[in-house]
Amino acid sequence: MLAAWFGVIMGFVSDEADKVVCRTIEVVFSDTAEHRFVTRGDIRKMIEESSLQLQGYPLAGINTRSLEELLEQNPYVKNTEISKDISGKLEVIVTPRKPLVRIMPEGRDGYYLDREGRVLPLSDRYTPMILLASGHIPYPGAGETGGRLEEIYRFARNVAEHPLWKDQIVQIYVDRDGEYELIPRVGAHQILLGTMDDWERKLRNLELLYRQGFSRYGWNTYEQINLKYSNQVICTKR
């Protein structure tokens, strides 16, 4: 009898839930950042301009996956999750993409690489304070771009996660020969990295110089720091 009663009650609740219409759409971001490439207004506009039947229509008939796929067409949106509740609310949870490095190729419009290595267009709304890579960097889809961008992406990931480099290295420049120069935030010196071969060791050597040498001789003693050669740090005084 209890099982039968429970089945009746659940059937009643299910019937009532099927009749609930979408009264409100709430857009929520999964992070707490104040500045993003995409805003609640952008998401609401995409929803309003879609052909999907949402507000005023039964929640049971709303294809949430179709709406998620629509919103994920925005290049700045990484993922969306949509849920419904008995009050008639449709909640849209948006996970935005996070830029890692800004790429400025010579003679071409720039773009971003996000933290997953995906190419993002520039935005006229928001410019994040992140690592800048400039110089002879091919545009996506142009020949050997994949190799060069992969180098920059891996390097930028390390810089962004390192307690010293995330604040000290503000720009990297790529010359015609594919060699890299690092531009520091503090200290009027030029850092020649050379190629990306064994760059982890090169940065470890540079960190030792910063922590042991610069603390003794000062940040503006050297004009150039050359990390190109194996197990050597060649410093040129002013």
C-alpha positions in Angstrom: 0.0 0.0 0.0 2.8 2.4 0.9 4.5 1.6 -2.4 1.3 2.3 -4.3 0.7 5.5 -2.4 4.3 6.6 -3.1 3.8 5.9 -6.8 0.6 7.9 -6.9 2.3 10.9 -5.2 5.3 10.7 -7.5 3.1 10.6 -10.5 1.2 13.6 -9.3 4.4 15.6 -8.7 5.7 14.6 -12.1 2.5 15.8 -13.8 2.7 19.1 -11.9 6.4 19.5 -12.8 5.5 19.0 -16.5 3.1 21.9 -16.3 5.7 24.4 -14.8 6.6 27.1 -17.3 9.8 29.0 -17.6 9.3 32.2 -15.7 12.9 33.5 -15.3 16.3 32.9 -16.8 19.2 33.5 -14.5 22.8 33.8 -15.9 25.6 32.9 -13.5 29.3 32.8 -14.0 31.3 30.0 -12.5 34.1 32.3 -11.4 34.2 35.6 -9.4 36.2 37.7 -11.9 34.7 41.1 -12.5 36.2 41.6 -16.0 35.6 39.1 -18.7 35.4 39.0 -22.5 31.8 37.9 -22.2 29.1 39.4 -20.0 25.7 38.4 -18.7 24.3 40.8 -21.3 26.0 39.0 -24.1 24.6 35.7 -22.9 21.1 37.1 -22.5 21.3 38.6 -26.0 22.2 35.3 -27.5 19.3 33.7 -25.7 16.8 36.4 -26.8 18.0 36.2 -30.5 17.8 32.4 -30.6 14.8 30.6 -32.1 14.4 28.5 -28.9 11.1 28.6 -27.1 12.0 29.4 -23.5 10.3 32.0 -21.3 6.6 31.3 -21.0 7.0 27.7 -22.3 6.9 24.5 -20.2 10.3 23.7 -18.7 9.8 20.0 -19.5 9.8 20.8 -23.2 13.0 22.9 -23.2 16.0 21.1 -24.8 18.8 22.3 -22.4 21.5 20.7 -24.5 20.5 22.7 -27.6 20.7 25.9 -25.6 24.1 24.9 -24.2 25.5 24.2 -27.7 24.2 27.6 -28.8 25.9 29.5 -26.0 29.2 27.5 -26.5 29.4 28.9 -30.0 30.7 32.1 -28.4 34.5 31.9 -28.7 34.9 33.2 -25.1 32.7 30.6 -23.5 34.3 27.3 -22.5 31.3 25.5 -21.1 27.7 26.0 -20.1 25.5 24.0 -17.8 21.7 24.6 -17.6 19.4 23.4 -14.9 15.6 23.8 -14.2 13.7 23.9 -10.9 10.1 23.6 -9.8 9.8 27.4 -9.3 10.1 28.0 -13.1 13.7 29.2 -13.1 16.1 28.2 -15.8 19.7 28.7 -14.5 22.5 29.1 -17.0 26.0 28.6 -15.5 28.7 29.9 -17.8 32.4 29.0 -17.5 34.4 31.6 -19.5 37.7 30.9 -21.2 40.7 32.5 -19.5 43.4 34.1 -21.7 46.9 33.0 -21.1 49.0 35.0 -23.5 48.4 37.8 -26.0 49.9 37.1 -29.5 50.8 40.1 -31.7 52.4 38.9 -34.9 54.2 41.5 -37.1 51.9 43.0 -39.7 48.8 41.0 -38.6 45.9 41.4 -36.1 46.6 39.8 -32.8 44.8 37.1 -30.9 44.9 35.3 -27.6 45.8 31.7 -26.5 43.7 30.6 -23.6 44.8 28.3 -20.8 44.0 25.3 -23.0 45.8 26.5 -26.0 42.7 27.6 -27.9 42.9 30.7 -30.2 40.6 33.5 -29.1 40.0 36.8 -31.0 40.9 40.1 -29.5 38.2 42.0 -27.7 37.4 45.7 -27.9 35.8 45.5 -24.5 38.5 44.1 -22.3 42.3 43.8 -22.4 43.7 41.6 -19.7 47.1 42.2 -18.1 48.8 39.0 -19.3 52.0 38.0 -21.0 52.6 39.5 -24.4 54.3 37.6 -27.3 55.3 39.6 -30.3 57.5 39.5 -33.4 57.8 36.8 -36.1 54.9 34.6 -35.1 53.0 33.0 -37.9 49.2 33.4 -37.9 47.1 30.3 -37.0 46.9 28.0 -39.9 50.0 29.3 -41.7 52.6 26.6 -42.2 54.7 25.8 -39.1 52.5 27.9 -36.8 51.5 24.9 -34.7 55.1 24.3 -33.6 55.8 27.9 -32.8 52.5 28.4 -31.0 53.0 25.2 -29.1 56.4 26.6 -27.9 54.9 29.9 -26.8 51.9 28.1 -25.1 54.1 25.8 -23.0 56.4 28.6 -22.1 53.5 30.9 -21.1 51.9 28.2 -19.0 55.1 27.9 -17.0 55.5 31.7 -16.6 51.9 32.0 -15.4 52.3 29.4 -12.8 55.8 30.4 -11.5 55.9 32.6 -8.4 58.8 34.8 -9.8 58.2 34.8 -13.6 54.5 35.5 -13.5 55.4 39.0 -12.3 58.8 39.5 -13.8 58.5 38.4 -17.4 56.0 40.7 -19.2 56.8 40.1 -22.9 58.6 37.7 -25.2 59.9 38.7 -28.6 60.6 36.3 -31.5 63.2 37.3 -34.1 63.4 36.2 -37.7 65.6 33.2 -36.7 63.1 31.9 -34.2 65.1 33.0 -31.2 63.4 34.5 -28.2 64.2 37.6 -26.1 62.5 38.1 -22.7 61.5 41.6 -21.5 61.5 41.9 -17.7 59.3 44.1 -15.6 62.1 45.1 -13.2 65.6 45.8 -14.4 66.8 47.5 -17.5 68.5 44.5 -19.1 67.9 42.4 -22.2 67.5 38.7 -21.7 68.5 36.5 -24.7 66.9 33.1 -24.3 67.8 31.7 -27.7 65.7 28.9 -29.0 63.1 27.2 -26.8 65.4 24.1 -26.5 65.9 23.3 -22.8 64.2 26.5 -21.8 63.4 25.1 -18.3 67.1 24.8 -17.5 67.7 28.3 -18.9 65.1 29.8 -16.6 66.5 28.0 -13.6 69.9 29.5 -14.3 68.3 32.9 -14.7 66.5 32.5 -11.4 69.8 31.7 -9.6 71.3 34.8 -11.1 68.4 36.9 -9.9 68.3 35.5 -6.4 72.1 35.3 -5.8 73.7 37.7 -8.1 71.3 40.6 -8.4 70.8 40.7 -4.6 74.5 41.5 -4.4 75.2 43.6 -7.5 71.9 45.3 -8.1 69.3 45.0 -10.9 70.7 47.5 -13.2 74.4 46.4 -13.3 74.0 44.4 -16.5 72.9 45.5 -19.9 72.4 42.0 -21.4 72.0 38.5 -20.0 72.6 35.7 -22.5 71.1 32.3 -21.7 71.7 30.7 -25.2 74.6 28.5 -24.3 74.5 25.2 -22.4 75.1 25.7 -18.6 76.3 29.3 -19.1 74.9 32.7 -18.2 76.9 35.4 -19.9 76.3 38.8 -18.5 77.4 42.0 -20.2 78.0 45.1 -17.9 76.8 48.5 -18.8 
